[in-house]
Amino acid sequence: MKTQERTTAKAVTVGVALIAVAVFASRLFAKPGIEGLPLAPSASGELRGSPPPSGTDVPRLLQNPTLSRTHIAFNYAGEIWSVPRDGGTAQRLVTGQLVNFRPLFSPDGSRIAFTGVYDGNADVYVVSAAGGEPQRLTWHPSDDEALGWTPDGSRVLMRSWRATPRDLPKLFTVPLNGGFPEELPLPSGNEASYSPDAKRLAYIPYPQWQPAWKKYRGGQTTPIWVADLSDSHIVKVPRDNSNDRFPSWVGDKVYFLSDRSGPYTLFSYDTKSNEVRELVKNADGLDMRYASAGPGAIVFEQLGRISLYDLTTGSTRVVPISISADLPQVRARFDKVAPKQILHAAISPSGKRVAIEARGEILSVPAEKGDVRNLTRTTGVADRDPAFSPDGKWIAWLSDDSGEYALHFRAPDGQGPVRTLELGAPPSYFYEPRWSPDSKKLLLTDKRLNLWLIDLDHPVLEKIDTDRYEGADFRAAWSPDSRFVAYTKQLPNFFHAVFIYSIKDKVARQVTDGRSEAYSPRFDRSGKYLWFLASTDVGLAQTGGMMAYGRPVTSSLYAMVLKKSVPSPVAPESDEEGDAKKDLAGKGKADDKGDKGDKDNKGDKGDHPKPSTLVTIDFEGLDQRIVSLPVDRANYVGIDEGPDGVVFLASGPLAFSDEDYLSLREEPPTLEITRFDLKTRKAEKFLEKIDSGRAGLQTFLVSADGKKVLWEKDKKWFLAASDKPPKPGDGALKTEGVEVWVDPRAEWRQIFHEVWRIERDFLYDPNAHGLNLGEAERLYGRFLDGIGSRDDLNQLLEEALGNLVLGHVWAQGGATPKQDRGDPGLLGADWRIEEGRYRFARILSGENWNPKLRAPLTEPGVEVKEGDFLIAVNGQDCRGDDDVSRLLMGTGGKQTVLTVGPNSDGSKSRPVTVVPVRSESALRLRTWMEDSRKKVDQLTGGRVGYVYIPDTAGGGYTNFNRYYFSQVGKEAVILDERFNHGGQIADYMVNVLKWTPLMGATTREGEDQIIPMAAIFGPKVMIANQMSGSGGDALPWLFKKAGLGPLVGVRTWGGLVGVGGYPRLIDGGYVTAPRWALYGTQGKWEVENVGIAPDIEVEQDPALTRTGHDPQLERAIQLAMEALAKTPPTKLVRPPYPNYGQQLPKFAAP
């Protein structure tokens, strides 16, 4: 959970050409090996623990301090603590299963308001300053977070996303006995503090997506506005694009933190003189991260250190605070492995066991009989990517036990030492070891786009190839005789071609022509064929932007006949008698000895398979020996070889689809598995709706002998025979009770180091924007032993990574306590309190034909009108001093009886059965969008269209197609990309908007048409705001570059880098390190940490929005109408019909 800002952002992912040339040799500790493995014993294999931090001088992340006359309260390790104002040993006041944060003393110091997460949801609570049972004040399923108090102490000031259509929270106050929160008359607000007379409010109007970003100067730099609550007119605290935070109003001054002079420090603003003064010189350079006012002083926090600034003397002193307590989240314990924590799996050669990677351990799970074995037992070490050797003697995996990733080996029964093979310098991330069939060699890929070979008899890394562009996907496969490797590599045209590498010759040959997308090669077990997939309609899908969306990409299965003398596997068949009977499907000539014609075999010595199994490849004419196999075209994502002549194909949805952009992101699409048998030349459906891993067939695996298959479905793993489709539910692995020993502090140290390795290896800039990563790790690492929760670790990481001065850098997730939110219920309505009752002020409409936009109160048969009173919920009386959200708890998706009527006394009331929704976010966004569209239509007399673009991913694509093309015929269009969360580069949208008339078309009946027909050729205006970012930065940038029209609003976020594809942290958390960065055609960084400035700046003036205006939209309407007046719509003039005066010939009479 974010304790200070709500983070909502999506990443733009764009491919940039990279050429990685990295050559390194392996270091080997060459001690005598066992069973042919001359590898060094590892220190792994011991059950490890982590001693607790000793002493009281361990720096701790004490956060969000608040001050009374006698005490300081703060949050640490997800709990609320209190210490005397002069310092000492802190006492715990409030504990919770998840997290409690941001305590706030009431004006008289008798109570503390805070934000607590008790039922999986952030709500406002109040507790006595002496401790005790907290009282819950809010119940809404949207996050409600405490910010302060009204000056008289009667109400708690809070922010909430309950009534907003998108990113911007609104400000409310809630009475101490709970009840309906009262909204302040401001369009949005993220931080706030009342003036002493409660008539004005110093507030920050919007949040930041990435508050730890140092030296940030994009569109989300935070101002402080002072609003008169009587009319919502504002005065702006003077600034020059600085970040100003945490206003606290004392007397005539507003105290706040700002980075206007460097690292965040304390400033004051005099509301009478309009003067801003710096109060504390930040000498050590660590940001002050939080500040609040109390009697006679400002208390602030500086990376865990709490200090007081005396308002009378101007002096500052550090408050010495010690903590001595048992912290629940740091206790070493056995934890059950959750299904989502199983990150990789491997099937043993005969399918009797499955190795899984979970929580940084390698575990061996029996198919039926036996116990689960932990092969590593290394809490605080990342052990990844297990792989069984085909002879069953070894499991290989990657481990960072030494501080960098190396290959480890151990016998599958867990006996004997772990053997280690270091992978050389410079270090990197390596992936998915793949054994050769003879169990003597391994393939590895790495982050630097390399494909590596390791011969365990001579264990030095040998580079096979290096891919061309970021995102290498070799999909390497061994020949059955272990002498060839097939893989794919990107060509300059971005297509993949299949290559075959000879281990003996050390030569790679391209074997497909590069004019189709060829991928996923696999040798047939007979050694006669190379299976692969290929597509010829993938071109637009290779663009890396939105142009790829909605383009059906299909591929077919092909077989490459490796030897000239082997006939086509799908040659015509004919039934004949006696000696004339031929098997034309692949037997070959009777005297075919396998390898006589293969020059690769001449003089080759060593232990090889029998000649009949040797693979012969005649490269000459190979392109003419590719045949199509009788399998229907589909969107195949990969294949794997089964028994001899059998291929398994995994397919996904045919084309990109996102039925509704308003819905939350769902699980990735599922896969279908098809089994093709060359003997019968038929394909059959083998599995349906299995989970899709991040790399195609990762959730579908075939054993080395081809007789068993392993797959994941609904986060459960199954194992079954490969000869026929398994019955649903058969072969379920028993993973529910798997446990591992977890020492959180040891895990956190490993995670902390892993994060810096990820930044080192994945960041697009090898110089990390000039930051010394090693020194940063050392500096912030001193806090590791003092953190008390997994959330503290994320906070520490984000604070440290903020020094990269870079967007899209987050550290989130991980093994935190979980709680079930239950089924909160909402009705899709706005309320007002009248006559002591809740009254329906507005009923939100949806699209009830769309399950994701269902509006409970507008469904057929539900007769509730705006103005009706809500009398009861499921028979419980509902009064205005109660919280209706409390009464609706647990009703989401369930039939609920409302008693409604026209009178507050309940007379003439009636029961109505509704089914509440769990979230109103989609309904509120649609309502805001429809209100905007109707306003444009009304104010322009129907001449101008309106299209909202919520992102540049599936939602934006869907919405653009739905609303732009349905308004063709309008004379102009407004594109609203406010709150656009990005996704991809929206090249498709810009290309469509650039269409110009090419020609006219006329017909005998009907109106003439302009080609292209589906276009709005008239003026275009775009609106953007500070909550438009990533792809939402790129869209207005491209709009302006294309000269399509003016940009209205305020500067965008300024985060135009891309993220994706990182190793998961061992406890399931993740961190980002931007892998792509976009620059302009003139060789300048035009957008990152800058944003796209509007041509016409318009802010959302609270005084105008209070009266129902949308200043940005209204200015866009004005510009569109002015442009229409200057440039009337294009109308082609049909020329006169041609008259060639053709005279018919005259014929003489017969």
Steps between C-alpha positions, in 0.01 A plus 500: 500500500616850425500698821520843345383493142275278298697353215311434181695479179554277207814453305573569138689210350686573182773302331826682431776347293790386710808311392662323789854376451609335819761231518613349823669189622381283785686479827521146631602365836624171357475241771437134424136451418253218536328310220691695238433847639834669586335778695567672828304418818267780605448645845128458445295232660496631858181616666576864552375761738554867564597644837284788614654847496681572823532826686278804506696703245367309197343762269131434455245629253286701740241675285222759499559658842232710669538723804300583814606706802650195666555229241602407149314222319626335183459182301762228474474141378132548421411606856438826686749595775528780755801650673541799735576823320855500635561146376549162663368150445190497283186315601272324257149649483331328207572174324330350200520199277598705196615856559414811698654826394501876527389575855357849560453652846174681554535874582469429874732200484249258646442291189692369204344455158676263264453291190465132570466191288305241695271340242716531193394861451642836610264687733511777756521406868526691827661377821568653839848655527556262792418198284204267500253367248489705176165626376430464127356812335477404132378189319509577130692243290704775335807612693428758771811655658524739793672835440425711807228652715263790490627771737229428757590130507147389417577343162785323325621635167559225245555430133305239309468361150135406560344772285762553232498359148877460477825590681406806702386445859255738660503651847240417765443536870346224708350547850657322796202272543518396134226560253482648154820691404446857386674599176694825491415739212818430303536286186787300650756499776782281624650676806334773702502708818234734636558860595440561873153645429411209265403744224794425275696193405861463388502199274677312222254439216632169365725208594822379341539159345862479607566721803854369560623625159781741588538827307170433328383784278222349288134593498422348840717739702277584793384855581333621818181694447317694769124478445225713644240236583213744460547538124799271417716784370868421541830673564811314385808473718782644285727239341705426190386149408618359832343216695328637812357253751322451831360847579437573869321822592610671823382856569553706185755263351492180303799274564593250232779293349647594163783401267523851354855547635623140476407202719165540675516729800271719709351827370228739612250708308360818655136526396500876563823607330511219238863442603668157486798431729737207537513405868744207513812452291512136394869438549525121465295475180245246621149609415263595778224258410217617724410788732206604716429774750436469872506725804800730460689292247512325166589132517663353192648173386820459304538137390400369841655772712240713679579863586322803645517853362421751774262766365619756756878464488542354152725229638492136397576194709493127436270300725674185628262208462559133569273204440519169677215275402405179326403576141266243345620541142865426580447167675660200330236241424371232268282650227272317264582545134218685329416391143613832355840456669582203277697681234658215303448126474690209347389144437730205574603276206224247558255733671525351847592832659468870434751761608358840580652837578319664788602767747861473385519124562508198269249240613441150366135397502395138442249412232324263738707339774757648731572830669594843378875557515664837542819461297649836591386606851652845450272768638639831386638356174330511160500153343331510161414308183536130590571247224527119522774330300348246258695215664334592832828543689497876550289804552662822381387844606623858521595638842628831633651336808838660419350846438477445124314234308676167442392153397440255782458123469369241740372145490117494485480302824663790683798291606859600452651845466380782279742564213563847362602641165563873499398675182774757461541872483345742445209350691153495353159340530478152351187309416355152462777243475413239239673161513616311193343156454831333591507698828852627428428854385279796586363803321451833676382843392582827670375856531764619254326320212743208491442129452764291677617139488665322793670166447524353849808297403675830424287753688583826329221714361492500121291761328274365229348831389387848604160634407453834328229681697388525859271218606690199368286188468726221376271207588799275459455125454738204489516237232440151642869412453615814689710617203284785368311791650207667324400850607348822372660836458371840396594638161530869407136486382396399856387158379642188660680239297593146601868420534673167553832491682745212466672421828792337316555767233405793723306643206145637496296489179180688426249247369187711442489787253407786734193597298273345758500495878652158577523393861487225761714237326499148643670186373287195460624214717575293190752762388345517154309825530516841655159627599442875510230763475485774241273794421476726198244746643705620794638818339290764673527311827877562488467878522522510877218752533124516483509428127541138608167496681204321354708333231420130482831317497486137407768245440528149368698193593779397268750216481848539360625171355862493610641237263464488124419129493207531742167554326239748606322400819173588329568336165196339337407165649372200312383160618673223295536119519815305577845631412354801325378645826686822574504716802553838344463688824860506607666154508763597244715263296560151627876550495493833689766466771433834659831685495702386198416804300559749783837667478456620860546139612830426328784448743279590792612303804351453839203351666207547262159342467457203272534583126129445444424794730760739360355809335603567140443848361548569129501878502507531124145532371360496852265789424331283236439222747257696720148362500178625652328268742122447513428709808260795493658843510473671837680748722756247615736623769728198508544127449666213682592156377318199638573137424635411156288680240288693751495877539316703763392849395390779733269767363360821639215731395498577130530876532543766760177574682396703799126495530483794730767746598311591816558161660796420716783302344413135500714189491699442179314306232504125531656256256368201310723197443466301178663159445609416145601142414695449182400134481131583469559845350232634729484764768282475808419735783712392795445763772280805534547825688833434662684791659732699279848559636718792406664298224243290323546134589652566838178372651499191277798265513578156359721247677831395348359166394196669345254291695379751760385861487483764773273803485351775711132586509328737739829531691511125561745254347408173332696202369367239258592265216562659161328240282142623540314804632479481879170521678433829683650493849711188447863503611486795739828556682474541874659842545247648743688395811852576383689709756836671504700647784505878471722743682363841394814694586713264293251527214498878522879516478495279192219704345681824570813375323293349219339835432835669446607216270182550299570871468860424401406250230163620367512879511516644149787731599809299601617803698175518701455872432833560673402329825758278669281194555745329730531802724121545504456137606752548779346827621142379519595148601579618851124521562436136413540360848266762640198455277208321656271403212496413133331830427790676673734326256303631202509847649876480548554370147287768336673772701839367395405444135363853480863608465496364145295811413287287273135416450333160513718386792296311758550233764173337594332181617671225691406271786279725709214388726184452300139558594178423321304811411182299487236621258449873544185627336427826321184619328639736237357816650587837648337595828389800695372503858156652538249471781730259681504253213712407200350632180596394146654816355615337177466150363788393279403339174705230337471256215303219653561281198867511599569306824794728577286812483195378686318774689298342784231767519428519125457131429166385364238473771691715753287806559711748692489867408720795578344672800386177667598439862685187611313371803666164568754249368406135546260609772757712689385854555725749318537842659702800390732478799603148401727400211307337218820326390500313831152368436602389150805304617487144370227566244717520187364267233216385727131567494428783741164643600482877520205680649454823307227759479410862435479600867762502776253358752473181296145554390417364156834316499549183302751211497735479204741212438833601350841341455769750613832527315833467677645814342350813348819607323388387155159661540647829619748513213228429247274762657774764484578406141135512395446834677794639304375362169154643557643840594701513178196398299280758670742795480590438135156419369610149416781614271795379710567148620664395827722197555645405837827304496567346843831338407708395203449132567197284432257737666602801297505298180151367565360836600657686210356253251159508662458874540710652222357299214145520634523879476619512141282765340584757768686804372771500771610288793640549852737229624504492880799313639489633854588229752651290221709228666697397194578156368649505150591765248169613349626513142175350376288783641726770359511336159118487488474862610740600219273366226417759234254481210645299216210488258125512471265220407155527350224250438165505318309515826602640836738774601852537372780381723853614576773238503621400753140486616549437874667827594437838656692740278426820688679673791636296785576607856661289771474542878767367738581547866766415756347154548571413137821305493722240339312416180284792612809719457575352159151553356491881533867511397415322174182706462705818511775361275238411241356853513150365555378786716546686827566329835300639793541444873813470710836330457501120501679272750833476317575129529581366157702190573382140493509210743433128499654156513691487829572204726243477776638557846511185709195591708291596199573873506636688204715795410532690175808623315400682181634303203395740225526876472360712219671802350413743222607484139740788565693295754359656816320366808188705443247348738651309796489714816353784294157404369314639201403863546161608365468762230232663713530455876174464687473388862192362664408810702319376815269803498379404152481126552294568814226640279504211255755626251784303341739780395729277298220337304323830446817660360546205266142549378570869442811420296319240290219740415745781418688267269178393330416864438840555335521166320163364393473123459641348186237449233595351168315627198391226268587591145231496232433159362715447193338544162727388220249578226539158361302470177356167405593380153246536224409184314365501150167333452533141386 
